[in-house]
Amino acid sequence: MSEPEARPVIDFYSTRGEYGCFSNFYRATIRVGGKSWATTEHYFQAQKFAGTEHEGRVRQAKTPGEAAKLGRRRDFPLRRDWEQVKDNVMLEALRAKFGQHPDLAEVLVGTGDAELFEHTERDSYWGDGGDGSGRNRLGVLLMQVRDELRAQAGGPNYSQ
């Protein structure tokens, strides 16, 4: 018996390049909760402070980097359930991004059955930790959204 073929791997991190749209810093306005958000990073970081004045401050940040910096501030009161809801908040942001931008959905679905990895040493939860030891939750959620988009379109579903 032959070994099963390894799935192709796609690494992404920067907003530049063929898969730059997978980055949460990529400029693609999303509409969630009746509001517009400049990037998925703006939405994600703001939800740490949902229903407070800080949510609006993060939403209005000039850049996704500024939104991320504000989201990491611990003098703003982090919502109590954040650890329990953060993956669902990210999933909601990604569904909005790729559901509202058909061109980006096409790029995501066009990755076929490739494994997607946010390749960075800076993050071992959302990314791969730079050496593959991270949880790569962003890549996992992107693959889930890809499967959902495929299912909606009636195309092949490569999920395991």
Secondary structure as GFF3:
##gff-version 3
##sequence-region A 1 160
A	DSSP	beta_strand	9	12	.	.	.	ID=ss1
A	DSSP	three_ten_helix	20	22	.	.	.	ID=ss2
A	DSSP	beta_strand	30	32	.	.	.	ID=ss3
A	DSSP	beta_strand	35	37	.	.	.	ID=ss4
A	DSSP	alpha_helix	40	46	.	.	.	ID=ss5
A	DSSP	three_ten_helix	47	49	.	.	.	ID=ss6
A	DSSP	alpha_helix	53	59	.	.	.	ID=ss7
A	DSSP	alpha_helix	64	71	.	.	.	ID=ss8
A	DSSP	alpha_helix	82	100	.	.	.	ID=ss9
A	DSSP	alpha_helix	102	109	.	.	.	ID=ss10
A	DSSP	beta_strand	115	118	.	.	.	ID=ss11
A	DSSP	alpha_helix	137	153	.	.	.	ID=ss12
###
